[in-house]
Amino acid sequence: MHSHYQPIISLTHQRTVGYEALMRPFLGQTQESPLALFARCHTPTQICHLDRISRALHLMNFRQLGIKDGWLFLNIRGEEIRQSNMDAAGVRRTLAEFGFQPGQIVLEILEDAVHDEMLLAEFVQEFRNAGFLVAIDDFGTGQSNFDRIWKINPNIVKLDRSMVRNAHQQPRARRIFPRLVSLLRETESLVLIEGIENQDEALLAMDTDADMVQGFYFARPTADGQAHHDLPGTIDKLHKEYASHQRQRRVNFQCQLTTFENLMTTCADLLRQEQSFEQSSKLLLEQEGCRRIFLLDGDGCQITRTIAPTHTENNNPYHPLKNAQGANWARRKYFQRAIESPDRVCISRPYLALPDASIDVTFAIAFKHNNKRYVLCCDVDSRYIDDAGDLLQQGRMVSQSTGSDE
């Protein structure tokens, strides 16, 4: 049985900050999987004994590598999480024999391997109090949920490979992924994205607030734990590619904002000139991405019917919500921001918009006509403004003054 170590990278610090210890068992001259080795154990006692032997081997081999900087991530099987193992002081003594301090060790626990949440939370707290760090592995599979993270209170949450793969392949998952990472960080846990295998997935990771990454793109597990020879160059290239990609996206983003800002301003001016709502909205309605247009009074009540491009009016399973005339939208942020900044075009963050439950943004502009205040609103498919859904998450966008109160 051999030890291999896979580097864990901080893209911000642009270097290796930890190593996950991985078992590499051999049957004769043939390497087999760790799962196959554990499958040969016939009792929980044998499983725990093998698990402890592997950790002792990892510690001994890691010490011989002479790596002084960085955490060592050690996996713990669910069978080890039990009352009889609530002995952090004993583990500290064992570590000291190998020349390690608790702060150098991250105990990595498979989240859904332990069904007793109270026991798991007690185990985590016991070892955190003793100075160890604790990571929850494979979040996003099995029984993963935020309630368990709140109760367990780990130092680090490792996101399963399936999450970055889904974000790469599915636009909806791509939009949610950065917010998921941010929400996990708000639980006061660092986030590590594992399983990154190519540049596209690495760029996705950079587009989040993730603290660390791990995967074949950066380094494969090796006996000496060394990343490939040009890791600094790989990370530097990644940062440059990300910056270039972001610049181009922001150019496209600003172009779309300007287009809708001008159309909204024109529409509001036409309404001031007593043109009908339908005629005033004609150019705006024809703009690609426009889903619907409606007009509110100064209290947030919709005073017109909702007009929409013909192709968006069919096959709506939420048809009972379609008639919105008389609806009160005063609690929507886009209305509140427009009222606060009259004659300026405001834009909301992406949200689930009615009546078709689509992910939209709403442009809004408040204006006065005949001493009455109105708010013109236009819902736009968020993909036409910000295809990844994250630029609009960075804060509201408000235009410069585009007119004066009447």
C-alpha positions in Angstrom: 0.0 0.0 0.0 1.4 3.4 -1.1 0.6 7.0 -0.5 -0.1 9.5 -3.2 -0.7 13.2 -2.6 -2.8 15.6 -4.8 -2.0 19.3 -4.5 -4.7 21.7 -3.5 -4.4 25.1 -5.0 -5.3 28.7 -4.0 -5.8 30.6 -7.3 -5.7 33.8 -5.4 -2.3 33.0 -3.7 -1.2 31.3 -6.9 0.4 28.3 -5.1 -0.2 25.0 -3.5 -1.7 25.4 0.0 -2.5 21.7 0.8 -2.3 18.1 -0.2 -4.9 15.4 -0.1 -3.5 12.0 0.9 -4.8 9.1 -1.2 -4.4 5.4 -0.8 -2.8 3.5 -3.7 -3.1 -0.3 -2.8 -1.5 -3.0 -4.9 -2.4 -6.7 -5.2 0.9 -8.2 -6.2 2.1 -6.0 -9.0 -1.3 -4.8 -9.9 -2.8 -1.6 -8.6 -6.4 -1.8 -7.4 -8.9 0.7 -6.1 -9.1 1.7 -2.4 -12.8 0.7 -2.6 -11.8 -2.8 -3.6 -9.4 -3.1 -0.7 -12.0 -1.9 1.8 -14.5 -4.4 0.3 -12.3 -7.2 1.5 -12.9 -6.2 5.1 -15.6 -8.3 6.7 -16.3 -6.3 9.8 -16.5 -2.6 10.8 -13.6 -3.2 13.1 -11.4 -4.4 10.1 -12.5 -1.3 8.1 -11.5 1.0 10.9 -8.2 -0.8 11.4 -7.4 -0.4 7.7 -8.5 3.2 7.7 -6.1 4.0 10.6 -3.2 2.1 9.0 -3.6 4.1 5.8 -3.6 7.5 7.8 -0.5 6.4 9.7 1.2 5.5 6.4 0.2 8.9 4.9 1.7 10.7 7.9 4.9 8.8 7.8 5.4 9.2 4.0 4.4 12.9 4.1 7.0 13.6 6.8 9.7 12.0 4.6 8.8 14.3 1.8 9.9 17.2 3.9 7.0 19.5 2.9 6.8 22.2 5.6 4.1 24.5 4.2 0.5 23.5 3.6 -2.2 21.4 5.1 -2.4 17.6 4.9 -5.9 16.4 4.1 -6.6 13.0 5.7 -9.8 11.1 4.8 -11.9 9.5 7.6 -14.5 6.9 6.8 -18.0 7.1 8.3 -17.4 4.0 10.4 -14.8 6.0 12.4 -17.4 8.6 13.5 -18.5 7.2 16.8 -18.5 8.0 20.5 -15.6 5.8 21.3 -13.4 7.8 18.9 -14.1 11.2 20.6 -10.5 11.4 21.7 -8.9 14.4 20.0 -6.2 14.5 22.7 -5.1 11.0 21.9 -5.0 11.8 18.2 -2.9 14.9 19.0 -0.4 12.6 20.8 -0.2 10.3 17.8 0.4 13.2 15.5 3.2 14.5 17.7 4.9 11.1 17.3 5.0 11.8 13.6 6.1 15.4 14.1 2.8 17.1 13.2 0.6 19.7 15.0 -3.2 19.6 14.7 -3.3 22.9 12.8 -1.4 21.1 9.9 -4.1 18.5 9.5 -7.5 18.7 7.8 -9.8 15.8 8.6 -11.9 15.1 5.6 -15.3 13.4 6.2 -17.7 12.2 3.5 -20.8 14.2 4.3 -23.5 11.5 3.8 -21.5 8.6 5.2 -22.7 9.5 8.7 -26.5 9.6 9.2 -26.5 10.7 12.8 -26.1 14.5 12.4 -25.8 15.1 16.1 -23.0 12.6 16.4 -21.2 14.1 13.4 -21.6 17.6 14.7 -20.2 16.5 18.1 -17.2 14.8 16.4 -16.5 17.9 14.3 -16.6 20.2 17.3 -14.4 17.9 19.4 -11.6 18.0 16.8 -12.1 21.7 15.9 -11.7 22.5 19.6 -8.5 20.5 19.6 -7.0 22.6 16.8 -7.8 20.4 13.8 -9.5 21.6 10.7 -12.4 19.6 9.4 -13.6 19.4 5.8 -16.9 18.0 4.5 -16.3 16.1 1.3 -18.5 15.6 -1.8 -21.1 18.3 -1.0 -23.7 18.3 -3.7 -24.3 14.5 -3.7 -26.4 12.2 -1.5 -28.0 13.9 1.5 -26.2 17.3 1.0 -28.1 20.3 2.3 -27.4 23.5 4.0 -29.1 22.5 7.2 -26.4 19.8 7.7 -23.6 22.4 7.0 -25.1 24.8 9.6 -25.2 22.0 12.2 -21.8 20.5 11.4 -20.0 23.8 11.1 -16.9 22.6 9.1 -13.9 24.7 8.3 -14.0 23.7 4.7 -16.7 22.4 2.3 -15.5 20.4 -0.7 -17.8 20.6 -3.7 -18.3 17.4 -5.6 -16.9 17.2 -9.2 -20.5 16.7 -10.5 -21.3 20.3 -9.5 -18.6 22.0 -11.7 -19.4 19.5 -14.5 -23.1 20.5 -14.4 -22.2 24.2 -14.2 -20.1 23.7 -17.4 -22.9 21.9 -19.3 -26.1 23.5 -18.1 -26.9 27.2 -18.2 -29.2 27.1 -15.2 -26.5 25.3 -13.1 -24.0 27.8 -14.4 -26.1 30.7 -13.2 -26.6 29.3 -9.7 -23.1 27.9 -9.1 -21.4 31.2 -8.0 -24.3 32.0 -5.7 -24.1 28.5 -4.2 -20.4 29.1 -3.4 -21.1 32.5 -1.9 -23.9 31.1 0.2 -21.6 28.3 1.6 -19.0 30.9 2.4 -21.6 32.8 4.4 -21.9 29.8 6.6 -18.3 30.7 7.6 -16.8 27.7 5.7 -14.1 27.9 3.1 -15.0 26.4 -0.2 -12.9 24.0 -2.2 -14.0 22.9 -5.8 -12.6 19.5 -6.6 -12.5 17.6 -9.9 -11.3 20.4 -12.2 -10.1 18.7 -15.3 -9.8 21.4 -18.0 -9.4 25.1 -18.5 -13.1 25.8 -19.0 -13.9 24.3 -15.6 -11.0 26.2 -14.0 -12.4 29.5 -15.4 -15.8 28.6 -13.9 -14.1 28.1 -10.6 -12.4 31.5 -10.9 -15.8 33.1 -11.6 -16.9 32.1 -8.1 -15.7 33.1 -4.6 -14.1 29.6 -4.1 -11.1 29.6 -1.9 -9.3 26.6 -3.3 -9.4 24.2 -6.2 -8.2 20.7 -6.9 -8.1 18.5 -10.0 -6.1 16.9 -12.8 -5.9 20.2 -14.7 -3.6 21.5 -12.0 -2.0 18.3 -10.7 -2.5 14.6 -10.5 -1.9 12.6 -7.3 1.8 11.6 -7.1 4.0 9.9 -4.6 5.9 13.2 -4.0 2.9 15.5 -4.2 4.5 17.7 -6.8 2.3 19.7 -9.2 3.4 19.7 -12.8 6.6 21.8 -13.4 4.8 24.9 -14.7 2.0 25.4 -12.2 2.8 29.1 -11.7 2.7 29.5 -15.5 -0.6 27.6 -15.7 -2.2 29.8 -13.0 -0.8 33.0 -14.6 -2.2 32.0 -18.0 -5.6 31.3 -16.3 -5.7 34.7 -14.7 -4.9 36.4 -18.0 -7.5 34.3 -19.9 -10.1 35.1 -17.2 -9.4 38.8 -17.3 -9.6 38.9 -21.1 -12.9 36.9 -21.0 -14.3 39.3 -18.4 -13.4 42.4 -20.4 -15.2 41.1 -23.5 -18.2 40.2 -21.5 -18.3 43.6 -19.9 -18.2 45.3 -23.3 -21.1 43.2 -24.5 -22.9 43.7 -21.2 -22.5 47.5 -21.4 -23.7 47.5 -25.0 -26.9 45.7 -24.1 -27.5 48.1 -21.1 -27.0 51.1 -23.3 -29.4 49.8 -25.9 -32.2 49.1 -23.4 -31.5 52.4 -21.6 -32.0 54.4 -24.8 -35.2 52.5 -25.7 -36.6 52.9 -22.2 -35.9 56.6 -22.3 -37.5 57.0 -25.7 -40.6 55.1 -24.6 -41.0 57.3 -21.5 -40.6 60.4 -23.6 -43.3 59.3 -26.0 -45.7 58.6 -23.1 -45.0 62.1 -21.8 -46.1 63.3 -25.3 -49.5 61.6 -24.9 -48.8 58.8 -27.3 -50.6 55.5 -26.5 -48.9 52.9 -24.3 -48.9 50.4 -27.2 -47.4 52.9 -29.8 -44.8 54.2 -27.3 -43.7 50.7 -26.6 -43.4 49.5 -30.2 -39.6 49.8 -30.6 -38.9 48.5 -27.2 -41.1 45.5 -27.8 -39.2 44.7 -31.0 -35.8 44.5 -29.3 -34.4 41.0 -29.0 -34.8 39.7 -25.5 -37.8 41.7 -24.5 -40.4 39.6 -22.8 -43.0 42.1 -21.6 -43.7 45.8 -20.9 -46.1 47.3 -18.4 -46.7 50.6 -16.7 -47.1 51.3 -12.9 -48.5 54.3 -11.1 -46.6 56.0 -8.3 -47.8 53.5 -5.8 -46.6 50.4 -7.7 -50.0 49.4 -9.1 -50.1 48.2 -12.7 -52.4 50.5 -14.7 -52.0 48.9 -18.1 -52.3 45.5 -19.5 -49.0 43.7 -20.0 -47.9 43.7 -23.7 -45.5 41.1 -25.0 -44.1 39.8 -28.3 -46.5 37.4 -29.9 -44.0 34.5 -29.7 -43.8 34.7 -25.9 -47.6 34.5 -25.3 -48.1 30.8 -26.1 -47.7 27.7 -24.0 -47.7 29.4 -20.7 -48.5 26.9 -17.9 -48.9 29.7 -15.4 -51.8 31.3 -17.3 -53.8 32.1 -14.1 -51.1 34.7 -13.4 -51.1 36.2 -16.9 -53.6 39.1 -16.3 -51.5 41.5 -14.2 -53.5 44.7 -14.6 -54.2 46.0 -11.1 -51.4 44.0 -9.6 -49.2 45.7 -7.0 -45.5 45.5 -7.6 -44.5 48.1 -5.0 -42.4 45.5 -3.1 -40.2 44.8 -6.1 -36.7 46.3 -5.9 -36.8 47.7 -9.4 -39.8 49.8 -8.5 -38.3 51.1 -5.3 -35.0 52.0 -7.1 -36.8 53.7 -9.9 -38.8 55.8 -7.5 -35.6 56.7 -5.6 -33.9 57.8 -8.8 -36.4 59.4 -11.1 -35.5 59.8 -14.8 -32.8 57.2 -14.5 -33.0 53.7 -16.0 -32.5 51.1 -13.3 -32.0 47.4 -13.8 -32.8 44.6 -11.4 -30.7 41.5 -10.6 -31.9 38.3 -12.4 -35.0 36.8 -10.7 -37.9 34.5 -11.3 -40.4 36.7 -13.1 -44.2 36.3 -13.6 -46.3 35.2 -15.3 -44.1 32.6 -17.0 -41.6 31.9 -14.2 -38.6 32.8 -16.5 -35.3 34.2 -15.2 -35.5 37.8 -16.3 -34.1 41.3 -15.4 -36.4 44.3 -15.2 -35.5 47.7 -16.6 -37.5 50.5 -14.9 -37.6 54.3 -15.2 -39.7 56.6 -13.1 -41.0 59.8 -14.7 -43.6 62.5 -14.2 -46.5 63.4 -16.5 -49.2 65.9 -15.6 -47.8 66.0 -12.0 -48.4 62.3 -11.6 -45.5 59.8 -11.2 -45.3 56.6 -13.3 -42.8 53.8 -13.6 -42.3 52.2 -17.0 -41.1 48.5 -16.7 -39.6 46.1 -19.2 -38.8 42.5 -18.4 -35.9 41.1 -20.4 -34.6 37.6 -20.7 -31.5 37.8 -18.5 -29.4 35.7 -21.0 -29.5 38.6 -23.5 -28.0 41.0 -20.9 -25.6 38.7 -19.0 -25.3 35.2 -20.3 -23.6 33.8 -17.3 -25.8 35.7 -14.8 -23.0 36.9 -12.6 -22.2 40.5 -13.8 -25.7 41.6 -12.7 -25.1 39.9 -9.3 -22.3 42.3 -8.6 -24.6 45.3 -7.9 -27.4 47.2 -9.4 -26.8 49.2 -12.6 -28.3 52.6 -12.8 -27.9 55.0 -15.8 -26.9 58.6 -15.6 -29.7 61.2 -15.5 -31.8 60.8 -18.7 -34.3 63.6 -18.4 -36.0 66.0 -16.0 -39.1 65.8 -13.9 -42.1 67.6 -15.4 
